[in-house]
């Protein structure tokens, strides 16, 4: 499945590349993109092309923190109409829930969710492109922009409790600490920013209820085609519930407001099968984690919803023809050769 993202996500890309002594035209061409793609911020580009562009740029320009530098040059305007809705939300909580509801308009390849527990709030990020092993630069761009957004909503004085990445670091650890101004953990179960829950109640200065209503009406019309994407919805819910072992078809159906049999029928009408979607999500997630992180095998099997490591190893070998440990070693060796 192909996913698309607004080209506004690459705002300031050419300026950053030039400042680093590179040629943006050459980099774009290698990723099947053009300068015209970047000039039209509402233009849709393939998600894979953008992910590849960020990785290529970091490698060619010998700048491991390329995505973090790009994030510093971007503001809420990079989100286009979604940014306008966020700016005009009454509170920070309302703004984050709006981002959660309408993210597909900006980017089809990811999903954000706000969770609250006790005194903490978790801004969690999920994705639908685990097949792209080189997506770590994009993940870091996303959270770099997320932090800038959080500060613009909550105030520059906010101090996140911590930031968690599912992948291994690709820059010096101090670079992350300097950029995010908080503890940054790697090889975690989720990608998420943790902030004090009390910050969510902060009102957003100069928010306009009338403008919010106008922009939301526009976005509601835009989101309808994405809400009909049943496969994407099922994938997203599976990703969110795997670690909790709540990914049964009964539970996923209930979250969609559908009976198990109704969900099965609707999937069948689209030549889809729940078990195949589940297995695909598990294997793609496993491959990404094995290559891009140093996550312990026991934690990984739990994150994927398996009963134990043996069950995970058997399922992975059945699908990939090789054990998870051997697959990780093979991919790491390939990466070192390049």
N, C-alpha and C positions, 0 to 999 in steps of 0.2 A: 504494500500500500504506500502511495506517495503522500507526503504531507507538505503543506506550504506555509510560508511565513511572510509577513509584510516586510518589504525591503527597507522600511524605516528602521528596522532593527540593526541595520548596518550604518546608521547615521554616524558621520565623522570617520568612517573607515579610511577613506582616501587621505584625509588629513593626517591621520595617525601614521599610515604607511609612509607618506612623504616625509614626516618628521623623523622617521627611523631610517631614511635613505633608501626606501624601496620604491618599486613601480607598481602602483595599484592596478593599472591596466593589464599588466602581465599576469598578476595574481588572479584577477577576475576572469580573464580568458581561460586560464587553466581549470576554472571551476564552472565553465559555461555561463558566465555572467558578464554584464557590460556596465559601463558607467551610467547608461540610460536606466538600467534597473535600479540603481541607487538614487538617481535623481527623482524618480517617481515613488514617493514614500508609501503609497497605497498599492504599489505593484506587488503581485504575489510571486515569490521565487521559491524554488524547491528547497525544502528544509535541508536535504542532504548537501546541496550546493553551498549553502551558508556554513554548515558545520565543517565541510571540507575546506572552505575558504579560510576560516579562522585557524584551523590546524595548519594549513599550508603556510599562512602568513607568519605564524609563530615559529615554524621551522625555518623558512627561508630567511627571515629577518633575525633569526637567533635571539628571539625575545619570548621566553617561556611564559611571561606574564602579559602577553599581548592582549588577551581578552579583558584582563583587569584594567589595563591602560585604556582600552576602548570604552569600558564601562564608565570611567571617570569623565569621558567627554560627552556622555549621553544624559539626557534629562527625561522628564515624564513625557515630553513631546514625542519621544521615540515610540510611544505606545499609540499614537494617533488618536482616533475617537475614544478608545478605551481610556486613554490618559485624561481626556476631558471629563469623562464620567467620574473617574477617580478624584479629580480635583474638585468636583462639585458635590461629592458625597458629604453627608453631615458629620460623620465621625470616621476615625481611622478604621474601625471595625467595618463600617458600611463600605468603605473604599476597598478593603481587602476582599470582602464578600462579592463586590461588583467585579473585581479582577478575576475571582474564582469563577463567576458565572459566565463572563464573556471572553475569557482568554482565547477560546478557539478562533475568535475573529482576528486576533493579532497573530496567534501561532497555533497551528493544528497539531504540532508535534509535542506539546507539553500541557500539563494541567497543574494548577496550583490549588492548594486547599488550606484553609485556616482551621486549626484545632486549638481548643482552649482546655486547659487542665490545671486545676488549683490556681497558683499564682502566675503561671506561665502561658504564653501563646506560642504556637508553632506554625510557622509559615512554611508549608511543605510543598515540594515540587516533585511531580511525577512526569514521566515521558513515555513516548510511544516509538522511540527510535533506537532501541537497544542494539540493533544490528550495526549501528555506526560506532565502532570501537574508538574512534578518534574524536568523540564528542565532548571530551573534557573541557576544551577551550570554551565551547558553547555554554556548558553548565556554569563555568566561572563567570562568563559574561552575564548570564541570567541573574546570578546572585549579586554580582556587582551592581547591576541596574536595580535589582530588588532593594538593595541597601540604600541606594540613592533615593529611590521612591519612598522607602520607609522614613528616611530623614526629612524629605520634603513634606511628608504628612505629619510626622510626629515631632519634628524639630531636630536641629543639628546636634543637640546635646544628648540624644538618646545613646545608650550603650547596650547593644545586644548582649544577651547572656553568652551565646556561643553560636557558631555556624558549623553545620555538619555536612560533609561531602561523602558520597558513597565511593568516590574514586581515590586513588593515591595522589599525593601532591605532585605537581609538574613544575613548580617553582620553589624557590627557597622558602622555608616555613615563615621566616621573618617578613617576607613580602606580603603574605596573607595577613599576618597580624597587623602590619602597618596599614594595609588597605581597609580591612574590616574593623579594626580597632576592637577586637575581641578574640577569645580563644577560638581557633579553627581546628576542628577534628576531621580526620580522614578515615577511609575504609569503614564508614558507618552504614547502618541499615538504610537510612533515608538521606536525601538532600533536604536540609531544612534550616531555617533561621529561627532562633529561639530568643524571644523578647519578653519583658515583663508584661503580664496581661493588662495591667492598669493603663498602659499606653494606648490600648485600643479604644478607650473612652474619650480620648482627646478630640475636641472638635477641630474641623479643618477650617482654617481662616479663609474668609471670602468665598465660601461655598455658596452656590446659588441653587435653591430648590427648583426654580423654574428652568434653569439651564440643564440641571440634572435630568428632569423629566423629559426635556426635549431630546437630549443625547440618548437617553435610555430607549425612547421610542424608536429612534434610528437604529440602535444596536439590536433591539428585539427583532426587527425585520431582517437584519443581517445574520443573526444567530440561527434562524430557523433551519437552513440547510444542514448545519452542523448537528442540530438536535436530532435530526433524522438518521444520523450515522450510527446505527446500532452496534456495529462491530467496534467502533472507536469507544463507545460508551461502555461496552462490556470489558474491553481491554483495560480501560482506565480503572474501573471498579475492581477488577481482578488485581491490578497492581497495588491498589490501596488496601486490599484485604488479605493478601497472601500471608504476610507475617503474622496476622491474627488468626489464621486458619479459618477464616470466614468467607472463603471464596467458592463455596458450593453454588451450584446453579440455583438452588432454592433461595439462598441469601442474595445473590446477585439479582435474581428476578424481583425479589421483594424490594430491593433498593431502587429498582426501575419501576416499581409499582405494577409488576407483572407476575402472574402465576408461572410456576416452572414450565408447565406445558405450553403456555402462551409464548414464553420466551423461546422455547425449543422450536415452536412452529414458525415464529418470525425469523429466527436464524436460518431455519431450513429453507424458507422462502427466498433467502439471499444466498443459498448454497453454502451456508456456514454451519459449523457444529461447535457447541460449547466446549466440549472436551478438547477439540483440536485448537481452539483459541487459547484455552488454558495452557495446554502443553507448549504452544508456540511462545506465549508470554514468558513462561518459566524458562524455556531454553534460551531465548534471546536475552533475558535478564541475566541468566547464569553466565552466558558467554561474555557479556559486557563486564560483569563483575570480575570474572576470572582473569580477563585481560587487563582491565583498567584499574583494578584495586588489588590490595593484598588481604582482602577479607578472609578471615578464618573459615575453613570449610564447614565447620559445625554451624557457625552463625549464618553462613550463606544458605545452608539447607533449611534452617529455621525460617529465614527471611522468605524463602520460596514456598513455604508451607508444607514441606515434607516432614514425615514423622521422625526421620533420623537421617544421618549421613549416608547410610547404606542405601536407603530408598532413593535418595537424590542421585547417588552415583549410578545406580542401576538405570534409572530413568534417563539420565544424561547419556550414558553409554549406548542405550537402545536407540536414541535419536541421533547421536553424533558419531557413534562407532568407536569412541575412545573415552577413557575415564576423565573426569574433571581435572584431576591433577596433571595428567599427561597433556590435556588440551591447554591448560594454563602454561605449562612449561614450553610447549611448542610455540604458542603465541608470543611469549616473552622472548624466546630465541629469535623469532622472526623480527620482532621490534628492535632488538639489539643489532641485528644485521643491517637494518635500515638506518 
